[in-house]
Amino acid sequence: MTDNSKEQEQELLDFAASADGKQFNKVILVGEPDWVARSIHSLHALGFADSALWTPLLPTKNPGEVDLLHESISHS
């Protein structure tokens, strides 16, 4: 994980912690980079998750695998 990726991930966690008790919904995708990218675009096309609000692709401990997080405030 690069320092920039760590900073972006920490910014997301800090934002989540400062939400004053609001409920967050989280979606995590883990898999091969092309599959993850296609899944992001499919979820965006369905209106489920804005493609601009995902964290950067982060490598996992498994070769050829990445993960990322989408987090949004629940409006219920």
All heavy atoms as a GROMACS GRO file, in nm:
protein
  589
    1MET      N    1   0.085  -0.117   0.000
    1MET     CA    2   0.000   0.000   0.000
    1MET      C    3   0.089   0.123   0.000
    1MET      O    4   0.182   0.133   0.078
    1MET     CB    5  -0.089  -0.005   0.125
    1MET     CG    6  -0.188   0.106   0.131
    1MET     SD    7  -0.293   0.109   0.280
    1MET     CE    8  -0.352  -0.056   0.292
    2THR      N    9   0.059   0.218  -0.085
    2THR     CA   10   0.140   0.339  -0.093
    2THR      C   11   0.101   0.436   0.018
    2THR      O   12  -0.007   0.425   0.077
    2THR     CB   13   0.120   0.409  -0.228
    2THR    OG1   14  -0.014   0.456  -0.237
    2THR    CG2   15   0.153   0.316  -0.344
    3ASP      N   16   0.190   0.531   0.048
    3ASP     CA   17   0.159   0.631   0.149
    3ASP      C   18   0.035   0.710   0.112
    3ASP      O   19  -0.047   0.743   0.197
    3ASP     CB   20   0.277   0.726   0.169
    3ASP     CG   21   0.392   0.660   0.242
    3ASP    OD1   22   0.367   0.561   0.315
    3ASP    OD2   23   0.506   0.707   0.228
    4ASN      N   24   0.019   0.742  -0.018
    4ASN     CA   25  -0.098   0.816  -0.065
    4ASN      C   26  -0.226   0.736  -0.040
    4ASN      O   27  -0.326   0.791   0.004
    4ASN     CB   28  -0.084   0.851  -0.213
    4ASN     CG   29  -0.188   0.950  -0.259
    4ASN    OD1   30  -0.234   1.031  -0.180
    4ASN    ND2   31  -0.225   0.944  -0.385
    5SER      N   32  -0.222   0.604  -0.066
    5SER     CA   33  -0.338   0.520  -0.042
    5SER      C   34  -0.371   0.515   0.106
    5SER      O   35  -0.488   0.520   0.144
    5SER     CB   36  -0.314   0.378  -0.094
    5SER     OG   37  -0.299   0.378  -0.233
    6LYS      N   38  -0.269   0.508   0.190
    6LYS     CA   39  -0.291   0.506   0.334
    6LYS      C   40  -0.355   0.637   0.380
    6LYS      O   41  -0.446   0.636   0.462
    6LYS     CB   42  -0.158   0.486   0.408
    6LYS     CG   43  -0.103   0.346   0.397
    6LYS     CD   44   0.029   0.335   0.472
    6LYS     CE   45   0.093   0.202   0.451
    6LYS     NZ   46   0.223   0.191   0.518
    7GLU      N   47  -0.308   0.748   0.324
    7GLU     CA   48  -0.366   0.878   0.359
    7GLU      C   49  -0.512   0.886   0.317
    7GLU      O   50  -0.596   0.934   0.393
    7GLU     CB   51  -0.288   0.991   0.291
    7GLU     CG   52  -0.152   1.016   0.351
    7GLU     CD   53  -0.076   1.124   0.276
    7GLU    OE1   54  -0.138   1.200   0.200
    7GLU    OE2   55   0.046   1.130   0.295
    8GLN      N   56  -0.544   0.841   0.196
    8GLN     CA   57  -0.683   0.845   0.149
    8GLN      C   58  -0.772   0.755   0.233
    8GLN      O   59  -0.885   0.792   0.265
    8GLN     CB   60  -0.690   0.805   0.002
    8GLN     CG   61  -0.628   0.910  -0.089
    8GLN     CD   62  -0.620   0.865  -0.233
    8GLN    OE1   63  -0.607   0.746  -0.262
    8GLN    NE2   64  -0.628   0.959  -0.324
    9GLU      N   65  -0.722   0.637   0.268
    9GLU     CA   66  -0.800   0.547   0.352
    9GLU      C   67  -0.823   0.610   0.489
    9GLU      O   68  -0.934   0.604   0.543
    9GLU     CB   69  -0.728   0.413   0.365
    9GLU     CG   70  -0.808   0.310   0.441
    9GLU     CD   71  -0.740   0.174   0.443
    9GLU    OE1   72  -0.619   0.165   0.415
    9GLU    OE2   73  -0.809   0.078   0.477
   10GLN      N   74  -0.722   0.674   0.546
   10GLN     CA   75  -0.737   0.738   0.676
   10GLN      C   76  -0.835   0.854   0.670
   10GLN      O   77  -0.914   0.875   0.762
   10GLN     CB   78  -0.601   0.786   0.730
   10GLN     CG   79  -0.608   0.835   0.873
   10GLN     CD   80  -0.658   0.729   0.970
   10GLN    OE1   81  -0.608   0.617   0.971
   10GLN    NE2   82  -0.757   0.763   1.050
   11GLU      N   83  -0.832   0.930   0.560
   11GLU     CA   84  -0.928   1.040   0.543
   11GLU      C   85  -1.071   0.987   0.544
   11GLU      O   86  -1.160   1.047   0.605
   11GLU     CB   87  -0.901   1.115   0.414
   11GLU     CG   88  -0.779   1.202   0.417
   11GLU     CD   89  -0.748   1.267   0.284
   11GLU    OE1   90  -0.835   1.264   0.194
   11GLU    OE2   91  -0.638   1.320   0.270
   12LEU      N   92  -1.094   0.875   0.476
   12LEU     CA   93  -1.227   0.814   0.474
   12LEU      C   94  -1.268   0.770   0.614
   12LEU      O   95  -1.380   0.794   0.658
   12LEU     CB   96  -1.231   0.696   0.378
   12LEU     CG   97  -1.364   0.623   0.366
   12LEU    CD1   98  -1.473   0.717   0.314
   12LEU    CD2   99  -1.351   0.503   0.276
   13LEU      N  100  -1.177   0.708   0.687
   13LEU     CA  101  -1.207   0.664   0.823
   13LEU      C  102  -1.234   0.782   0.914
   13LEU      O  103  -1.324   0.778   0.998
   13LEU     CB  104  -1.093   0.577   0.877
   13LEU     CG  105  -1.072   0.444   0.806
   13LEU    CD1  106  -0.944   0.378   0.856
   13LEU    CD2  107  -1.192   0.352   0.824
   14ASP      N  108  -1.155   0.890   0.900
   14ASP     CA  109  -1.177   1.011   0.980
   14ASP      C  110  -1.313   1.072   0.951
   14ASP      O  111  -1.385   1.115   1.040
   14ASP     CB  112  -1.067   1.114   0.953
   14ASP     CG  113  -0.932   1.072   1.006
   14ASP    OD1  114  -0.926   0.977   1.089
   14ASP    OD2  115  -0.831   1.132   0.963
   15PHE      N  116  -1.352   1.075   0.822
   15PHE     CA  117  -1.483   1.127   0.784
   15PHE      C  118  -1.593   1.045   0.849
   15PHE      O  119  -1.689   1.098   0.904
   15PHE     CB  120  -1.498   1.128   0.632
   15PHE     CG  121  -1.638   1.162   0.586
   15PHE    CD1  122  -1.684   1.291   0.593
   15PHE    CD2  123  -1.723   1.064   0.538
   15PHE    CE1  124  -1.812   1.323   0.552
   15PHE    CE2  125  -1.852   1.095   0.498
   15PHE     CZ  126  -1.896   1.225   0.505
   16ALA      N  127  -1.579   0.914   0.844
   16ALA     CA  128  -1.680   0.824   0.903
   16ALA      C  129  -1.692   0.847   1.052
   16ALA      O  130  -1.802   0.847   1.108
   16ALA     CB  131  -1.644   0.679   0.873
   17ALA      N  132  -1.580   0.869   1.119
   17ALA     CA  133  -1.580   0.888   1.263
   17ALA      C  134  -1.642   1.022   1.303
   17ALA      O  135  -1.690   1.037   1.415
   17ALA     CB  136  -1.438   0.878   1.316
   18SER      N  137  -1.644   1.118   1.211
   18SER     CA  138  -1.695   1.251   1.244
   18SER      C  139  -1.840   1.270   1.202
   18SER      O  140  -1.888   1.382   1.197
   18SER     CB  141  -1.608   1.357   1.176
   18SER     OG  142  -1.625   1.351   1.036
   19ALA      N  143  -1.912   1.166   1.176
   19ALA     CA  144  -2.048   1.178   1.121
   19ALA      C  145  -2.154   1.202   1.227
   19ALA      O  146  -2.272   1.194   1.198
   19ALA     CB  147  -2.082   1.053   1.042
   20ASP      N  148  -2.114   1.232   1.350
   20ASP     CA  149  -2.209   1.265   1.457
   20ASP      C  150  -2.320   1.163   1.474
   20ASP      O  151  -2.438   1.197   1.479
   20ASP     CB  152  -2.270   1.404   1.434
   20ASP     CG  153  -2.168   1.515   1.445
   20ASP    OD1  154  -2.069   1.498   1.520
   20ASP    OD2  155  -2.187   1.619   1.379
   21GLY      N  156  -2.284   1.038   1.481
   21GLY     CA  157  -2.380   0.932   1.509
   21GLY      C  158  -2.465   0.888   1.391
   21GLY      O  159  -2.555   0.807   1.407
   22LYS      N  160  -2.442   0.941   1.272
   22LYS     CA  161  -2.519   0.898   1.156
   22LYS      C  162  -2.480   0.757   1.117
   22LYS      O  163  -2.366   0.716   1.133
   22LYS     CB  164  -2.496   0.994   1.039
   22LYS     CG  165  -2.551   1.132   1.064
   22LYS     CD  166  -2.526   1.223   0.947
   22LYS     CE  167  -2.581   1.362   0.980
   22LYS     NZ  168  -2.538   1.461   0.886
   23GLN      N  169  -2.574   0.683   1.066
   23GLN     CA  170  -2.552   0.545   1.023
   23GLN      C  171  -2.486   0.543   0.886
   23GLN      O  172  -2.525   0.615   0.796
   23GLN     CB  173  -2.686   0.472   1.016
   23GLN     CG  174  -2.678   0.332   0.965
   23GLN     CD  175  -2.690   0.231   1.076
   23GLN    OE1  176  -2.732   0.264   1.184
   23GLN    NE2  177  -2.653   0.110   1.048
   24PHE      N  178  -2.384   0.458   0.872
   24PHE     CA  179  -2.316   0.442   0.744
   24PHE      C  180  -2.345   0.305   0.686
   24PHE      O  181  -2.355   0.207   0.759
   24PHE     CB  182  -2.164   0.457   0.759
   24PHE     CG  183  -2.118   0.598   0.762
   24PHE    CD1  184  -2.122   0.671   0.879
   24PHE    CD2  185  -2.072   0.660   0.648
   24PHE    CE1  186  -2.080   0.802   0.882
   24PHE    CE2  187  -2.029   0.792   0.649
   24PHE     CZ  188  -2.033   0.862   0.768
   25ASN      N  189  -2.359   0.300   0.557
   25ASN     CA  190  -2.367   0.174   0.484
   25ASN      C  191  -2.234   0.155   0.414
   25ASN      O  192  -2.178   0.250   0.359
   25ASN     CB  193  -2.479   0.179   0.380
   25ASN     CG  194  -2.613   0.200   0.446
   25ASN    OD1  195  -2.647   0.130   0.539
   25ASN    ND2  196  -2.686   0.299   0.400
   26LYS      N  197  -2.182   0.031   0.416
   26LYS     CA  198  -2.052   0.004   0.357
   26LYS      C  199  -2.061  -0.113   0.261
   26LYS      O  200  -2.129  -0.210   0.288
   26LYS     CB  201  -1.950  -0.030   0.466
   26LYS     CG  202  -1.930   0.083   0.564
   26LYS     CD  203  -1.841   0.040   0.677
   26LYS     CE  204  -1.836   0.154   0.777
   26LYS     NZ  205  -1.793   0.114   0.906
   27VAL      N  206  -1.991  -0.099   0.149
   27VAL     CA  207  -1.980  -0.206   0.052
   27VAL      C  208  -1.831  -0.224   0.026
   27VAL      O  209  -1.760  -0.127   0.000
   27VAL     CB  210  -2.051  -0.171  -0.081
   27VAL    CG1  211  -2.031  -0.280  -0.184
   27VAL    CG2  212  -2.199  -0.146  -0.057
   28ILE      N  213  -1.785  -0.346   0.035
   28ILE     CA  214  -1.644  -0.377   0.008
   28ILE      C  215  -1.639  -0.476  -0.107
   28ILE      O  216  -1.709  -0.576  -0.107
   28ILE     CB  217  -1.577  -0.438   0.132
   28ILE    CG1  218  -1.582  -0.340   0.249
   28ILE    CG2  219  -1.433  -0.477   0.100
   28ILE    CD1  220  -1.537  -0.399   0.380
   29LEU      N  221  -1.557  -0.444  -0.206
   29LEU     CA  222  -1.534  -0.535  -0.319
   29LEU      C  223  -1.391  -0.586  -0.309
   29LEU      O  224  -1.298  -0.508  -0.288
   29LEU     CB  225  -1.553  -0.463  -0.452
   29LEU     CG  226  -1.694  -0.414  -0.484
   29LEU    CD1  227  -1.693  -0.337  -0.616
   29LEU    CD2  228  -1.791  -0.528  -0.490
   30VAL      N  229  -1.375  -0.716  -0.324
   30VAL     CA  230  -1.244  -0.778  -0.323
   30VAL      C  231  -1.236  -0.872  -0.441
   30VAL      O  232  -1.325  -0.955  -0.460
   30VAL     CB  233  -1.219  -0.858  -0.192
   30VAL    CG1  234  -1.082  -0.923  -0.193
   30VAL    CG2  235  -1.238  -0.770  -0.070
   31GLY      N  236  -1.133  -0.859  -0.522
   31GLY     CA  237  -1.118  -0.949  -0.635
   31GLY      C  238  -1.016  -0.901  -0.735
   31GLY      O  239  -0.937  -0.810  -0.708
   32GLU      N  240  -1.019  -0.961  -0.851
   32GLU     CA  241  -0.929  -0.927  -0.962
   32GLU      C  242  -0.961  -0.784  -1.008
   32GLU      O  243  -1.078  -0.746  -1.016
   32GLU     CB  244  -0.952  -1.032  -1.072
   32GLU     CG  245  -0.856  -1.026  -1.185
   32GLU     CD  246  -0.907  -0.938  -1.298
   32GLU    OE1  247  -1.029  -0.926  -1.317
   32GLU    OE2  248  -0.821  -0.881  -1.366
   33PRO      N  249  -0.859  -0.702  -1.036
   33PRO     CA  250  -0.883  -0.560  -1.066
   33PRO      C  251  -0.986  -0.533  -1.176
   33PRO      O  252  -1.069  -0.443  -1.162
   33PRO     CB  253  -0.745  -0.508  -1.107
   33PRO     CG  254  -0.650  -0.598  -1.036
   33PRO     CD  255  -0.716  -0.734  -1.034
   34ASP      N  256  -0.984  -0.608  -1.286
   34ASP     CA  257  -1.082  -0.584  -1.393
   34ASP      C  258  -1.224  -0.613  -1.346
   34ASP      O  259  -1.318  -0.540  -1.379
   34ASP     CB  260  -1.049  -0.667  -1.517
   34ASP     CG  261  -0.928  -0.614  -1.591
   34ASP    OD1  262  -0.893  -0.496  -1.572
   34ASP    OD2  263  -0.869  -0.691  -1.669
   35TRP      N  264  -1.242  -0.720  -1.268
   35TRP     CA  265  -1.374  -0.753  -1.216
   35TRP      C  266  -1.423  -0.644  -1.122
   35TRP      O  267  -1.539  -0.601  -1.128
   35TRP     CB  268  -1.373  -0.888  -1.143
   35TRP     CG  269  -1.504  -0.918  -1.078
   35TRP    CD1  270  -1.612  -0.974  -1.138
   35TRP    CD2  271  -1.542  -0.889  -0.944
   35TRP    NE1  272  -1.717  -0.982  -1.047
   35TRP    CE2  273  -1.676  -0.931  -0.927
   35TRP    CE3  274  -1.476  -0.831  -0.835
   35TRP    CZ2  275  -1.743  -0.917  -0.807
   35TRP    CZ3  276  -1.545  -0.818  -0.716
   35TRP    CH2  277  -1.677  -0.860  -0.703
   36VAL      N  278  -1.334  -0.597  -1.034
   36VAL     CA  279  -1.371  -0.492  -0.939
   36VAL      C  280  -1.412  -0.366  -1.015
   36VAL      O  281  -1.516  -0.305  -0.986
   36VAL     CB  282  -1.255  -0.463  -0.841
   36VAL    CG1  283  -1.283  -0.337  -0.759
   36VAL    CG2  284  -1.232  -0.582  -0.748
   37ALA      N  285  -1.336  -0.327  -1.117
   37ALA     CA  286  -1.369  -0.208  -1.196
   37ALA      C  287  -1.504  -0.223  -1.266
   37ALA      O  288  -1.586  -0.130  -1.265
   37ALA     CB  289  -1.258  -0.181  -1.298
   38ARG      N  290  -1.530  -0.340  -1.324
   38ARG     CA  291  -1.660  -0.364  -1.390
   38ARG      C  292  -1.774  -0.359  -1.288
   38ARG      O  293  -1.882  -0.306  -1.317
   38ARG     CB  294  -1.659  -0.498  -1.462
   38ARG     CG  295  -1.579  -0.499  -1.591
   38ARG     CD  296  -1.602  -0.624  -1.676
   38ARG     NE  297  -1.595  -0.749  -1.600
   38ARG     CZ  298  -1.483  -0.819  -1.579
   38ARG    NH1  299  -1.368  -0.776  -1.628
   38ARG    NH2  300  -1.485  -0.931  -1.510
   39SER      N  301  -1.750  -0.414  -1.171
   39SER     CA  302  -1.853  -0.414  -1.066
   39SER      C  303  -1.887  -0.273  -1.022
   39SER      O  304  -2.004  -0.239  -1.002
   39SER     CB  305  -1.808  -0.497  -0.947
   39SER     OG  306  -1.789  -0.632  -0.985
   40ILE      N  307  -1.786  -0.188  -1.008
   40ILE     CA  308  -1.808  -0.048  -0.971
   40ILE      C  309  -1.897   0.020  -1.074
   40ILE      O  310  -1.995   0.088  -1.040
   40ILE     CB  311  -1.674   0.027  -0.958
   40ILE    CG1  312  -1.597  -0.021  -0.837
   40ILE    CG2  313  -1.697   0.178  -0.950
   40ILE    CD1  314  -1.454   0.028  -0.834
   41HIS      N  315  -1.866   0.001  -1.201
   41HIS     CA  316  -1.946   0.064  -1.307
   41HIS      C  317  -2.088   0.007  -1.312
   41HIS      O  318  -2.184   0.082  -1.333
   41HIS     CB  319  -1.875   0.049  -1.442
   41HIS     CG  320  -1.747   0.126  -1.447
   41HIS    ND1  321  -1.740   0.264  -1.441
   41HIS    CD2  322  -1.619   0.084  -1.455
   41HIS    CE1  323  -1.615   0.303  -1.445
   41HIS    NE2  324  -1.538   0.196  -1.453
   42SER      N  325  -2.104  -0.122  -1.289
   42SER     CA  326  -2.237  -0.182  -1.286
   42SER      C  327  -2.320  -0.128  -1.170
   42SER      O  328  -2.438  -0.094  -1.188
   42SER     CB  329  -2.226  -0.335  -1.274
   42SER     OG  330  -2.167  -0.390  -1.388
   43LEU      N  331  -2.260  -0.119  -1.053
   43LEU     CA  332  -2.332  -0.066  -0.936
   43LEU      C  333  -2.369   0.081  -0.958
   43LEU      O  334  -2.477   0.125  -0.916
   43LEU     CB  335  -2.248  -0.083  -0.810
   43LEU     CG  336  -2.229  -0.228  -0.765
   43LEU    CD1  337  -2.125  -0.235  -0.654
   43LEU    CD2  338  -2.360  -0.290  -0.721
   44HIS      N  339  -2.282   0.155  -1.023
   44HIS     CA  340  -2.313   0.295  -1.055
   44HIS      C  341  -2.430   0.303  -1.153
   44HIS      O  342  -2.522   0.382  -1.133
   44HIS     CB  343  -2.189   0.363  -1.113
   44HIS     CG  344  -2.211   0.508  -1.146
   44HIS    ND1  345  -2.203   0.607  -1.051
   44HIS    CD2  346  -2.242   0.568  -1.262
   44HIS    CE1  347  -2.228   0.723  -1.109
   44HIS    NE2  348  -2.252   0.702  -1.237
   45ALA      N  349  -2.427   0.221  -1.258
   45ALA     CA  350  -2.534   0.222  -1.359
   45ALA      C  351  -2.669   0.185  -1.298
   45ALA      O  352  -2.773   0.235  -1.342
   45ALA     CB  353  -2.499   0.126  -1.472
   46LEU      N  354  -2.668   0.101  -1.195
   46LEU     CA  355  -2.791   0.062  -1.127
   46LEU      C  356  -2.838   0.168  -1.026
   46LEU      O  357  -2.944   0.154  -0.967
   46LEU     CB  358  -2.771  -0.071  -1.054
   46LEU     CG  359  -2.750  -0.193  -1.142
   46LEU    CD1  360  -2.703  -0.312  -1.058
   46LEU    CD2  361  -2.880  -0.227  -1.215
   47GLY      N  362  -2.758   0.271  -1.006
   47GLY     CA  363  -2.792   0.375  -0.909
   47GLY      C  364  -2.767   0.333  -0.765
   47GLY      O  365  -2.814   0.395  -0.672
   48PHE      N  366  -2.687   0.229  -0.747
   48PHE     CA  367  -2.661   0.175  -0.613
   48PHE      C  368  -2.547   0.247  -0.543
   48PHE      O  369  -2.553   0.271  -0.424
   48PHE     CB  370  -2.631   0.025  -0.623
   48PHE     CG  371  -2.605  -0.040  -0.491
   48PHE    CD1  372  -2.710  -0.074  -0.408
   48PHE    CD2  373  -2.476  -0.066  -0.449
   48PHE    CE1  374  -2.686  -0.134  -0.285
   48PHE    CE2  375  -2.451  -0.126  -0.327
   48PHE     CZ  376  -2.557  -0.160  -0.244
   49ALA      N  377  -2.441   0.279  -0.617
   49ALA     CA  378  -2.323   0.340  -0.555
   49ALA      C  379  -2.253   0.429  -0.657
   49ALA      O  380  -2.217   0.383  -0.764
   49ALA     CB  381  -2.227   0.231  -0.506
   50ASP      N  382  -2.233   0.554  -0.622
   50ASP     CA  383  -2.165   0.649  -0.710
   50ASP      C  384  -2.021   0.604  -0.733
   50ASP      O  385  -1.945   0.583  -0.638
   50ASP     CB  386  -2.167   0.787  -0.644
   50ASP     CG  387  -2.113   0.897  -0.734
   50ASP    OD1  388  -2.031   0.868  -0.823
   50ASP    OD2  389  -2.154   1.012  -0.714
   51SER      N  390  -1.983   0.590  -0.858
   51SER     CA  391  -1.850   0.539  -0.889
   51SER      C  392  -1.739   0.632  -0.842
   51SER      O  393  -1.625   0.589  -0.822
   51SER     CB  394  -1.836   0.512  -1.039
   51SER     OG  395  -1.854   0.630  -1.112
   52ALA      N  396  -1.769   0.759  -0.819
   52ALA     CA  397  -1.666   0.854  -0.774
   52ALA      C  398  -1.639   0.845  -0.623
   52ALA      O  399  -1.543   0.904  -0.575
   52ALA     CB  400  -1.709   0.996  -0.809
   53LEU      N  401  -1.721   0.771  -0.549
   53LEU     CA  402  -1.708   0.770  -0.404
   53LEU      C  403  -1.637   0.647  -0.348
   53LEU      O  404  -1.635   0.626  -0.228
   53LEU     CB  405  -1.847   0.781  -0.339
   53LEU     CG  406  -1.922   0.910  -0.372
   53LEU    CD1  407  -2.060   0.909  -0.308
   53LEU    CD2  408  -1.842   1.032  -0.328
   54TRP      N  409  -1.576   0.567  -0.435
   54TRP     CA  410  -1.501   0.450  -0.388
   54TRP      C  411  -1.360   0.493  -0.349
   54TRP      O  412  -1.304   0.587  -0.406
   54TRP     CB  413  -1.492   0.345  -0.499
   54TRP     CG  414  -1.622   0.279  -0.528
   54TRP    CD1  415  -1.715   0.321  -0.618
   54TRP    CD2  416  -1.675   0.159  -0.471
   54TRP    NE1  417  -1.823   0.235  -0.620
   54TRP    CE2  418  -1.800   0.134  -0.530
   54TRP    CE3  419  -1.628   0.070  -0.374
   54TRP    CZ2  420  -1.878   0.026  -0.496
   54TRP    CZ3  421  -1.706  -0.039  -0.341
   54TRP    CH2  422  -1.831  -0.060  -0.401
   55THR      N  423  -1.301   0.421  -0.254
   55THR     CA  424  -1.161   0.442  -0.222
   55THR      C  425  -1.078   0.393  -0.341
   55THR      O  426  -1.129   0.321  -0.426
   55THR     CB  427  -1.120   0.364  -0.096
   55THR    OG1  428  -1.138   0.224  -0.120
   55THR    CG2  429  -1.198   0.409   0.026
   56PRO      N  430  -0.952   0.430  -0.346
   56PRO     CA  431  -0.866   0.376  -0.453
   56PRO      C  432  -0.851   0.225  -0.440
   56PRO      O  433  -0.866   0.169  -0.330
   56PRO     CB  434  -0.731   0.445  -0.430
   56PRO     CG  435  -0.760   0.560  -0.341
   56PRO     CD  436  -0.882   0.525  -0.262
   57LEU      N  437  -0.821   0.159  -0.551
   57LEU     CA  438  -0.792   0.016  -0.548
   57LEU      C  439  -0.668  -0.007  -0.464
   57LEU      O  440  -0.565   0.058  -0.485
   57LEU     CB  441  -0.768  -0.038  -0.689
   57LEU     CG  442  -0.887  -0.038  -0.784
   57LEU    CD1  443  -0.841  -0.079  -0.924
   57LEU    CD2  444  -0.994  -0.132  -0.735
   58LEU      N  445  -0.677  -0.097  -0.368
   58LEU     CA  446  -0.565  -0.127  -0.281
   58LEU      C  447  -0.527  -0.274  -0.296
   58LEU      O  448  -0.614  -0.360  -0.290
   58LEU     CB  449  -0.602  -0.099  -0.135
   58LEU     CG  450  -0.646   0.044  -0.104
   58LEU    CD1  451  -0.700   0.054   0.037
   58LEU    CD2  452  -0.530   0.140  -0.124
   59PRO      N  453  -0.400  -0.305  -0.313
   59PRO     CA  454  -0.361  -0.445  -0.326
   59PRO      C  455  -0.384  -0.519  -0.194
   59PRO      O  456  -0.366  -0.462  -0.085
   59PRO     CB  457  -0.213  -0.439  -0.360
   59PRO     CG  458  -0.167  -0.305  -0.316
   59PRO     CD  459  -0.287  -0.214  -0.321
   60THR      N  460  -0.426  -0.644  -0.203
   60THR     CA  461  -0.438  -0.729  -0.084
   60THR      C  462  -0.311  -0.812  -0.072
   60THR      O  463  -0.220  -0.801  -0.154
   60THR     CB  464  -0.559  -0.823  -0.094
   60THR    OG1  465  -0.534  -0.920  -0.196
   60THR    CG2  466  -0.688  -0.746  -0.123
   61LYS      N  467  -0.308  -0.898   0.027
   61LYS     CA  468  -0.190  -0.985   0.043
   61LYS      C  469  -0.184  -1.093  -0.064
   61LYS      O  470  -0.083  -1.157  -0.083
   61LYS     CB  471  -0.189  -1.048   0.182
   61LYS     CG  472  -0.304  -1.143   0.207
   61LYS     CD  473  -0.296  -1.204   0.346
   61LYS     CE  474  -0.411  -1.301   0.366
   61LYS     NZ  475  -0.404  -1.368   0.492
   62ASN      N  476  -0.294  -1.113  -0.137
   62ASN     CA  477  -0.300  -1.213  -0.243
   62ASN      C  478  -0.260  -1.151  -0.377
   62ASN      O  479  -0.317  -1.050  -0.418
   62ASN     CB  480  -0.440  -1.273  -0.255
   62ASN     CG  481  -0.484  -1.339  -0.126
   62ASN    OD1  482  -0.405  -1.405  -0.060
   62ASN    ND2  483  -0.609  -1.319  -0.090
   63PRO      N  484  -0.165  -1.210  -0.448
   63PRO     CA  485  -0.122  -1.155  -0.577
   63PRO      C  486  -0.240  -1.143  -0.675
   63PRO      O  487  -0.325  -1.232  -0.684
   63PRO     CB  488  -0.021  -1.258  -0.628
   63PRO     CG  489   0.026  -1.330  -0.506
   63PRO     CD  490  -0.092  -1.331  -0.412
   64GLY      N  491  -0.247  -1.031  -0.745
   64GLY     CA  492  -0.351  -1.010  -0.845
   64GLY      C  493  -0.487  -0.977  -0.788
   64GLY      O  494  -0.587  -0.979  -0.860
   65GLU      N  495  -0.495  -0.943  -0.660
   65GLU     CA  496  -0.622  -0.915  -0.594
   65GLU      C  497  -0.617  -0.775  -0.534
   65GLU      O  498  -0.515  -0.732  -0.482
   65GLU     CB  499  -0.648  -1.018  -0.484
   65GLU     CG  500  -0.783  -1.003  -0.415
   65GLU     CD  501  -0.802  -1.110  -0.310
   65GLU    OE1  502  -0.752  -1.093  -0.197
   65GLU    OE2  503  -0.867  -1.211  -0.342
   66VAL      N  504  -0.729  -0.703  -0.545
   66VAL     CA  505  -0.741  -0.569  -0.487
   66VAL      C  506  -0.869  -0.562  -0.405
   66VAL      O  507  -0.959  -0.645  -0.417
   66VAL     CB  508  -0.743  -0.460  -0.597
   66VAL    CG1  509  -0.612  -0.455  -0.672
   66VAL    CG2  510  -0.860  -0.479  -0.691
   67ASP      N  511  -0.876  -0.460  -0.322
   67ASP     CA  512  -1.001  -0.432  -0.252
   67ASP      C  513  -1.024  -0.282  -0.250
   67ASP      O  514  -0.935  -0.204  -0.277
   67ASP     CB  515  -1.005  -0.494  -0.112
   67ASP     CG  516  -0.906  -0.432  -0.014
   67ASP    OD1  517  -0.840  -0.333  -0.048
   67ASP    OD2  518  -0.896  -0.483   0.098
   68LEU      N  519  -1.147  -0.244  -0.221
   68LEU     CA  520  -1.182  -0.104  -0.206
   68LEU      C  521  -1.314  -0.096  -0.132
   68LEU      O  522  -1.384  -0.194  -0.115
   68LEU     CB  523  -1.189  -0.032  -0.341
   68LEU     CG  524  -1.305  -0.061  -0.433
   68LEU    CD1  525  -1.310   0.046  -0.541
   68LEU    CD2  526  -1.291  -0.195  -0.497
   69LEU      N  527  -1.345   0.024  -0.085
   69LEU     CA  528  -1.459   0.046   0.003
   69LEU      C  529  -1.545   0.160  -0.052
   69LEU      O  530  -1.493   0.259  -0.101
   69LEU     CB  531  -1.408   0.082   0.143
   69LEU     CG  532  -1.508   0.132   0.245
   69LEU    CD1  533  -1.597   0.017   0.293
   69LEU    CD2  534  -1.435   0.193   0.364
   70HIS      N  535  -1.675   0.143  -0.041
   70HIS     CA  536  -1.770   0.251  -0.070
   70HIS      C  537  -1.849   0.271   0.058
   70HIS      O  538  -1.901   0.177   0.115
   70HIS     CB  539  -1.864   0.214  -0.184
   70HIS     CG  540  -1.957   0.325  -0.222
   70HIS    ND1  541  -2.071   0.354  -0.152
   70HIS    CD2  542  -1.952   0.414  -0.323
   70HIS    CE1  543  -2.132   0.455  -0.210
   70HIS    NE2  544  -2.062   0.494  -0.313
   71GLU      N  545  -1.856   0.393   0.103
   71GLU     CA  546  -1.926   0.421   0.229
   71GLU      C  547  -2.016   0.542   0.207
   71GLU      O  548  -1.973   0.641   0.152
   71GLU     CB  549  -1.824   0.449   0.339
   71GLU     CG  550  -1.881   0.452   0.476
   71GLU     CD  551  -1.772   0.443   0.581
   71GLU    OE1  552  -1.670   0.512   0.568
   71GLU    OE2  553  -1.791   0.368   0.676
   72SER      N  554  -2.140   0.530   0.250
   72SER     CA  555  -2.232   0.641   0.236
   72SER      C  556  -2.319   0.652   0.360
   72SER      O  557  -2.340   0.554   0.431
   72SER     CB  558  -2.321   0.624   0.112
   72SER     OG  559  -2.400   0.508   0.126
   73ILE      N  560  -2.367   0.772   0.385
   73ILE     CA  561  -2.455   0.795   0.501
   73ILE      C  562  -2.593   0.744   0.467
   73ILE      O  563  -2.646   0.768   0.360
   73ILE     CB  564  -2.461   0.944   0.535
   73ILE    CG1  565  -2.323   0.995   0.577
   73ILE    CG2  566  -2.562   0.971   0.644
   73ILE    CD1  567  -2.315   1.143   0.598
   74SER      N  568  -2.650   0.669   0.562
   74SER     CA  569  -2.786   0.617   0.545
   74SER      C  570  -2.884   0.733   0.557
   74SER      O  571  -2.871   0.818   0.642
   74SER     CB  572  -2.815   0.512   0.652
   74SER     OG  573  -2.948   0.470   0.643
   75HIS      N  574  -2.983   0.733   0.470
   75HIS     CA  575  -3.082   0.841   0.472
   75HIS      C  576  -3.213   0.797   0.535
   75HIS      O  577  -3.314   0.858   0.515
   75HIS     CB  578  -3.108   0.890   0.329
   75HIS     CG  579  -2.988   0.950   0.266
   75HIS    ND1  580  -2.937   1.072   0.303
   75HIS    CD2  581  -2.902   0.902   0.173
   75HIS    CE1  582  -2.829   1.098   0.232
   75HIS    NE2  583  -2.806   0.996   0.153
   76SER      N  584  -3.208   0.689   0.615
   76SER     CA  585  -3.332   0.642   0.679
   76SER      C  586  -3.356   0.708   0.812
   76SER      O  587  -3.277   0.775   0.866
   76SER     CB  588  -3.325   0.491   0.697
   76SER     OG  589  -3.209   0.451   0.763
   0.00000   0.00000   0.00000
